[in-house]
Amino acid sequence: MDFCSVFKPAMPKSVVGTACMYFKRFYLHNSLMEYHPRIIMFTCVFLACKVDEFNVSSLQFVANLHENSVEQEKVLEQILEYELLLIQQLNFHLVIHNPYRPLEGFLIDLKTRYPALENPEVLRKAADDFLNRAALTDTLLLFTPSQIALTSILSSASRAGLNVESYLTECFSLKDDRETLSQLIEAIRNIQNLVKKYEFPKIEEINVLKQKLEKCHSKELLSTASRKRGYEDDGYVSKRPRLDEEDWTDDDLADSL
């Protein structure tokens, strides 16, 4: 998040949200002890820039690392090495629906259909902060973007001392649909609890984890072959020798089908 917040040119929020989702989805099936989160994070952001059509060159991207040219070239090589693996581990599902666009839709809807709130723009900053905090939790994996965006609106209004709960019944046509309204309120409460319970790690805790992580990724413990697991060990890339047609057996034919 820090890398994205100081990125030049300024990075759209949708790119940040997409990168966060890639990162979380990657580590649902992979281990931090095998793939270093720093390079995976850079790869996720690099791929998110492409998918969300945020046009930056590879040289522009690594220039934001503020490292010497040798280190920048090294990181770029690592990003290009892991990019295909990342796409593969995401099962090629690269389009991410972020809560930032629904947030804009709700603000427009409040302006046009909810006159009880004079200036909905006062909710924007706190709502953005809520979404940024939500991106650090598992909220994006558990709830729909529209539910998260709506929760950010209600949370922002609550912090500002504004009551917009009637917006749910009046503008969502849920006054007579108690079951759907109850389910929506339950989802909103669960999202609020997840975001509220999240605590930023302390510097001391981060330093301890960094030491453990670097130990796991030391050259003595991690070979190049294991770092590249995923290219040879799964079903996407076959390493079996190609057989001539006359050497095929019935089992080989069944496998090919």
C-alpha beads as a LAMMPS data file, in Angstrom:
LAMMPS data file: protein, C-alpha beads

257 atoms
256 bonds

1 atom types
1 bond types

-500.0 500.0 xlo xhi
-500.0 500.0 ylo yhi
-500.0 500.0 zlo zhi

Masses

1 110.0

Atoms # bond

1 1 1 0.000 0.000 0.000
2 1 1 2.857 2.395 0.819
3 1 1 4.527 1.684 -2.519
4 1 1 1.268 2.417 -4.354
5 1 1 0.478 5.577 -2.380
6 1 1 3.751 7.300 -3.400
7 1 1 3.826 5.895 -6.937
8 1 1 4.432 8.418 -9.735
9 1 1 2.406 9.038 -11.800
10 1 1 -0.407 8.768 -9.249
11 1 1 -1.886 5.273 -9.227
12 1 1 -5.698 4.919 -9.496
13 1 1 -7.466 3.322 -6.544
14 1 1 -8.785 0.547 -8.754
15 1 1 -5.224 -0.571 -9.531
16 1 1 -4.395 -0.723 -5.819
17 1 1 -7.539 -2.722 -5.107
18 1 1 -6.816 -5.136 -7.939
19 1 1 -3.227 -5.651 -6.755
20 1 1 -4.393 -6.338 -3.189
21 1 1 -6.855 -8.940 -4.425
22 1 1 -4.203 -10.635 -6.584
23 1 1 -1.865 -10.759 -3.586
24 1 1 -4.479 -12.313 -1.290
25 1 1 -5.639 -14.835 -3.867
26 1 1 -2.063 -15.908 -4.641
27 1 1 -1.314 -16.724 -1.004
28 1 1 -4.542 -18.657 -0.575
29 1 1 -2.729 -21.516 -2.332
30 1 1 0.952 -20.665 -1.815
31 1 1 3.299 -20.177 1.106
32 1 1 5.173 -17.059 2.218
33 1 1 8.090 -19.345 3.008
34 1 1 8.369 -20.349 -0.633
35 1 1 7.528 -17.120 -2.461
36 1 1 8.874 -13.908 -0.988
37 1 1 5.972 -11.451 -0.476
38 1 1 8.035 -8.446 -1.552
39 1 1 8.567 -9.627 -5.109
40 1 1 5.068 -11.120 -5.328
41 1 1 3.673 -7.753 -4.224
42 1 1 5.602 -5.924 -6.962
43 1 1 4.451 -8.512 -9.514
44 1 1 0.813 -8.096 -8.415
45 1 1 1.004 -4.318 -8.782
46 1 1 2.753 -4.602 -12.159
47 1 1 0.096 -6.985 -13.460
48 1 1 -2.716 -4.835 -12.019
49 1 1 -1.373 -1.829 -13.946
50 1 1 -1.716 -3.805 -17.163
51 1 1 -5.158 -5.248 -16.443
52 1 1 -6.631 -1.908 -15.326
53 1 1 -4.967 -0.141 -18.283
54 1 1 -2.796 2.139 -16.163
55 1 1 -0.122 2.769 -18.760
56 1 1 3.366 2.763 -17.249
57 1 1 6.451 1.241 -18.785
58 1 1 8.509 -1.346 -16.957
59 1 1 11.313 1.183 -16.511
60 1 1 8.894 3.737 -15.053
61 1 1 7.596 1.090 -12.700
62 1 1 10.940 0.047 -11.215
63 1 1 12.080 3.698 -11.059
64 1 1 9.576 4.095 -8.211
65 1 1 11.662 1.714 -6.100
66 1 1 14.240 4.491 -5.530
67 1 1 17.036 1.928 -5.715
68 1 1 20.202 1.938 -7.789
69 1 1 20.016 0.815 -11.398
70 1 1 21.429 -2.631 -10.659
71 1 1 18.778 -3.326 -8.028
72 1 1 16.024 -1.992 -10.295
73 1 1 17.132 -4.288 -13.104
74 1 1 17.206 -7.235 -10.698
75 1 1 13.673 -6.538 -9.460
76 1 1 12.394 -6.143 -13.019
77 1 1 13.856 -9.532 -13.961
78 1 1 12.145 -11.096 -10.946
79 1 1 8.820 -9.470 -11.811
80 1 1 8.944 -10.773 -15.373
81 1 1 9.976 -14.204 -14.100
82 1 1 7.042 -14.468 -11.685
83 1 1 4.378 -12.748 -13.789
84 1 1 3.333 -15.881 -15.673
85 1 1 3.325 -17.903 -12.464
86 1 1 1.081 -15.309 -10.813
87 1 1 -1.371 -15.385 -13.727
88 1 1 -1.378 -19.160 -13.613
89 1 1 -2.006 -19.270 -9.850
90 1 1 -4.914 -16.857 -10.323
91 1 1 -6.400 -19.380 -12.774
92 1 1 -6.266 -16.621 -15.424
93 1 1 -9.152 -14.798 -13.705
94 1 1 -7.702 -11.302 -13.857
95 1 1 -10.734 -9.000 -13.906
96 1 1 -11.398 -7.702 -10.384
97 1 1 -14.539 -5.829 -9.356
98 1 1 -13.455 -3.313 -6.732
99 1 1 -15.746 -1.449 -4.289
100 1 1 -14.476 1.943 -5.493
101 1 1 -16.817 2.113 -8.491
102 1 1 -19.939 1.159 -6.472
103 1 1 -18.942 3.873 -3.986
104 1 1 -19.134 6.469 -6.747
105 1 1 -22.514 5.060 -7.765
106 1 1 -23.888 5.311 -4.231
107 1 1 -22.699 8.910 -3.894
108 1 1 -24.431 9.825 -7.156
109 1 1 -27.569 7.997 -6.014
110 1 1 -27.562 9.882 -2.706
111 1 1 -27.331 13.184 -4.559
112 1 1 -30.211 12.419 -6.903
113 1 1 -32.627 10.297 -4.886
114 1 1 -32.006 11.046 -1.211
115 1 1 -32.688 14.742 -0.543
116 1 1 -32.528 14.170 3.233
117 1 1 -28.734 14.342 2.905
118 1 1 -27.752 17.794 1.685
119 1 1 -24.140 17.180 0.715
120 1 1 -23.173 13.497 0.193
121 1 1 -19.617 14.542 -0.712
122 1 1 -18.856 14.989 2.993
123 1 1 -18.930 11.191 3.205
124 1 1 -16.285 10.586 0.550
125 1 1 -13.046 10.891 2.541
126 1 1 -14.088 8.674 5.442
127 1 1 -15.606 6.177 2.989
128 1 1 -12.324 6.032 1.038
129 1 1 -10.413 5.489 4.285
130 1 1 -12.786 2.667 5.178
131 1 1 -12.217 0.960 1.804
132 1 1 -8.444 1.323 2.126
133 1 1 -8.592 -0.320 5.533
134 1 1 -10.948 -3.016 4.251
135 1 1 -8.408 -3.879 1.528
136 1 1 -6.018 -5.020 4.266
137 1 1 -8.539 -7.542 5.612
138 1 1 -10.269 -10.588 4.140
139 1 1 -13.387 -8.509 3.470
140 1 1 -12.808 -8.413 -0.289
141 1 1 -12.751 -12.215 -0.370
142 1 1 -15.960 -12.660 1.614
143 1 1 -18.386 -9.952 0.475
144 1 1 -19.500 -8.332 -2.761
145 1 1 -18.041 -4.960 -3.816
146 1 1 -21.435 -3.263 -3.553
147 1 1 -21.931 -4.485 0.028
148 1 1 -18.494 -3.204 1.022
149 1 1 -19.098 0.169 -0.676
150 1 1 -22.484 0.555 1.007
151 1 1 -20.922 -0.253 4.376
152 1 1 -18.301 2.440 3.787
153 1 1 -21.087 4.973 3.167
154 1 1 -22.977 4.027 6.335
155 1 1 -19.782 3.962 8.390
156 1 1 -18.760 7.392 7.111
157 1 1 -22.210 8.789 7.874
158 1 1 -22.088 7.355 11.383
159 1 1 -18.726 8.996 12.047
160 1 1 -20.124 12.317 10.802
161 1 1 -23.161 12.016 13.067
162 1 1 -25.561 11.580 10.139
163 1 1 -28.389 9.049 10.036
164 1 1 -28.897 7.622 6.540
165 1 1 -30.357 4.234 7.485
166 1 1 -33.659 5.208 5.888
167 1 1 -31.741 5.238 2.584
168 1 1 -31.828 1.426 2.660
169 1 1 -35.605 1.204 2.918
170 1 1 -36.592 4.209 0.805
171 1 1 -34.179 3.975 -2.126
172 1 1 -33.553 0.221 -2.140
173 1 1 -37.253 -0.639 -2.052
174 1 1 -36.672 -2.969 0.878
175 1 1 -39.372 -1.612 3.173
176 1 1 -41.654 -4.557 2.494
177 1 1 -38.898 -7.136 1.971
178 1 1 -37.848 -7.748 5.550
179 1 1 -35.865 -10.891 4.797
180 1 1 -33.595 -9.263 2.210
181 1 1 -33.206 -6.184 4.402
182 1 1 -32.234 -8.355 7.357
183 1 1 -29.628 -10.221 5.282
184 1 1 -28.172 -6.944 4.013
185 1 1 -27.928 -5.469 7.509
186 1 1 -26.247 -8.652 8.752
187 1 1 -23.656 -8.455 5.960
188 1 1 -23.012 -4.772 6.766
189 1 1 -22.447 -5.582 10.430
190 1 1 -20.049 -8.403 9.591
191 1 1 -18.037 -6.128 7.293
192 1 1 -17.873 -3.423 9.954
193 1 1 -16.677 -5.931 12.547
194 1 1 -13.949 -7.293 10.266
195 1 1 -12.613 -3.837 9.483
196 1 1 -12.937 -2.624 13.068
197 1 1 -11.040 -5.598 14.491
198 1 1 -8.091 -5.161 12.136
199 1 1 -5.013 -3.777 13.872
200 1 1 -1.908 -2.548 12.102
201 1 1 1.124 -4.636 13.111
202 1 1 3.699 -3.050 15.405
203 1 1 7.189 -2.232 14.162
204 1 1 8.720 -4.724 16.582
205 1 1 6.487 -7.499 15.296
206 1 1 7.291 -6.617 11.687
207 1 1 11.044 -6.758 12.337
208 1 1 10.781 -10.191 13.964
209 1 1 8.746 -11.518 11.049
210 1 1 11.211 -10.043 8.555
211 1 1 14.080 -11.904 10.205
212 1 1 12.166 -15.175 10.086
213 1 1 11.198 -14.568 6.481
214 1 1 14.744 -13.830 5.353
215 1 1 15.906 -16.975 7.105
216 1 1 13.328 -19.016 5.188
217 1 1 14.521 -17.476 1.931
218 1 1 18.246 -17.855 2.548
219 1 1 20.226 -19.490 -0.230
220 1 1 21.049 -22.453 1.991
221 1 1 17.378 -23.339 2.512
222 1 1 15.762 -22.416 -0.781
223 1 1 16.931 -23.665 -4.149
224 1 1 16.110 -22.089 -7.456
225 1 1 14.120 -25.160 -8.430
226 1 1 11.760 -24.865 -5.465
227 1 1 11.235 -21.158 -6.075
228 1 1 9.938 -21.965 -9.507
229 1 1 7.485 -24.615 -8.345
230 1 1 4.296 -24.333 -10.294
231 1 1 5.760 -24.385 -13.778
232 1 1 6.632 -28.088 -13.766
233 1 1 4.589 -29.572 -10.939
234 1 1 1.063 -28.691 -12.033
235 1 1 -1.137 -29.596 -14.948
236 1 1 -0.547 -26.450 -17.017
237 1 1 2.926 -27.438 -18.216
238 1 1 3.655 -31.002 -19.115
239 1 1 7.189 -32.304 -18.762
240 1 1 6.506 -35.796 -20.105
241 1 1 8.560 -36.703 -23.184
242 1 1 6.681 -36.630 -26.433
243 1 1 6.037 -40.097 -27.852
244 1 1 5.972 -41.078 -31.472
245 1 1 2.548 -42.149 -32.681
246 1 1 3.602 -45.770 -33.068
247 1 1 4.831 -45.862 -29.434
248 1 1 1.472 -44.834 -27.974
249 1 1 -0.385 -47.216 -25.706
250 1 1 -4.074 -47.261 -24.854
251 1 1 -3.282 -45.570 -21.526
252 1 1 -1.400 -42.752 -23.263
253 1 1 -4.340 -42.221 -25.617
254 1 1 -6.768 -42.064 -22.672
255 1 1 -4.547 -39.495 -20.890
256 1 1 -4.401 -37.293 -23.950
257 1 1 -8.199 -37.196 -24.149

Bonds

1 1 1 2
2 1 2 3
3 1 3 4
4 1 4 5
5 1 5 6
6 1 6 7
7 1 7 8
8 1 8 9
9 1 9 10
10 1 10 11
11 1 11 12
12 1 12 13
13 1 13 14
14 1 14 15
15 1 15 16
16 1 16 17
17 1 17 18
18 1 18 19
19 1 19 20
20 1 20 21
21 1 21 22
22 1 22 23
23 1 23 24
24 1 24 25
25 1 25 26
26 1 26 27
27 1 27 28
28 1 28 29
29 1 29 30
30 1 30 31
31 1 31 32
32 1 32 33
33 1 33 34
34 1 34 35
35 1 35 36
36 1 36 37
37 1 37 38
38 1 38 39
39 1 39 40
40 1 40 41
41 1 41 42
42 1 42 43
43 1 43 44
44 1 44 45
45 1 45 46
46 1 46 47
47 1 47 48
48 1 48 49
49 1 49 50
50 1 50 51
51 1 51 52
52 1 52 53
53 1 53 54
54 1 54 55
55 1 55 56
56 1 56 57
57 1 57 58
58 1 58 59
59 1 59 60
60 1 60 61
61 1 61 62
62 1 62 63
63 1 63 64
64 1 64 65
65 1 65 66
66 1 66 67
67 1 67 68
68 1 68 69
69 1 69 70
70 1 70 71
71 1 71 72
72 1 72 73
73 1 73 74
74 1 74 75
75 1 75 76
76 1 76 77
77 1 77 78
78 1 78 79
79 1 79 80
80 1 80 81
81 1 81 82
82 1 82 83
83 1 83 84
84 1 84 85
85 1 85 86
86 1 86 87
87 1 87 88
88 1 88 89
89 1 89 90
90 1 90 91
91 1 91 92
92 1 92 93
93 1 93 94
94 1 94 95
95 1 95 96
96 1 96 97
97 1 97 98
98 1 98 99
99 1 99 100
100 1 100 101
101 1 101 102
102 1 102 103
103 1 103 104
104 1 104 105
105 1 105 106
106 1 106 107
107 1 107 108
108 1 108 109
109 1 109 110
110 1 110 111
111 1 111 112
112 1 112 113
113 1 113 114
114 1 114 115
115 1 115 116
116 1 116 117
117 1 117 118
118 1 118 119
119 1 119 120
120 1 120 121
121 1 121 122
122 1 122 123
123 1 123 124
124 1 124 125
125 1 125 126
126 1 126 127
127 1 127 128
128 1 128 129
129 1 129 130
130 1 130 131
131 1 131 132
132 1 132 133
133 1 133 134
134 1 134 135
135 1 135 136
136 1 136 137
137 1 137 138
138 1 138 139
139 1 139 140
140 1 140 141
141 1 141 142
142 1 142 143
143 1 143 144
144 1 144 145
145 1 145 146
146 1 146 147
147 1 147 148
148 1 148 149
149 1 149 150
150 1 150 151
151 1 151 152
152 1 152 153
153 1 153 154
154 1 154 155
155 1 155 156
156 1 156 157
157 1 157 158
158 1 158 159
159 1 159 160
160 1 160 161
161 1 161 162
162 1 162 163
163 1 163 164
164 1 164 165
165 1 165 166
166 1 166 167
167 1 167 168
168 1 168 169
169 1 169 170
170 1 170 171
171 1 171 172
172 1 172 173
173 1 173 174
174 1 174 175
175 1 175 176
176 1 176 177
177 1 177 178
178 1 178 179
179 1 179 180
180 1 180 181
181 1 181 182
182 1 182 183
183 1 183 184
184 1 184 185
185 1 185 186
186 1 186 187
187 1 187 188
188 1 188 189
189 1 189 190
190 1 190 191
191 1 191 192
192 1 192 193
193 1 193 194
194 1 194 195
195 1 195 196
196 1 196 197
197 1 197 198
198 1 198 199
199 1 199 200
200 1 200 201
201 1 201 202
202 1 202 203
203 1 203 204
204 1 204 205
205 1 205 206
206 1 206 207
207 1 207 208
208 1 208 209
209 1 209 210
210 1 210 211
211 1 211 212
212 1 212 213
213 1 213 214
214 1 214 215
215 1 215 216
216 1 216 217
217 1 217 218
218 1 218 219
219 1 219 220
220 1 220 221
221 1 221 222
222 1 222 223
223 1 223 224
224 1 224 225
225 1 225 226
226 1 226 227
227 1 227 228
228 1 228 229
229 1 229 230
230 1 230 231
231 1 231 232
232 1 232 233
233 1 233 234
234 1 234 235
235 1 235 236
236 1 236 237
237 1 237 238
238 1 238 239
239 1 239 240
240 1 240 241
241 1 241 242
242 1 242 243
243 1 243 244
244 1 244 245
245 1 245 246
246 1 246 247
247 1 247 248
248 1 248 249
249 1 249 250
250 1 250 251
251 1 251 252
252 1 252 253
253 1 253 254
254 1 254 255
255 1 255 256
256 1 256 257
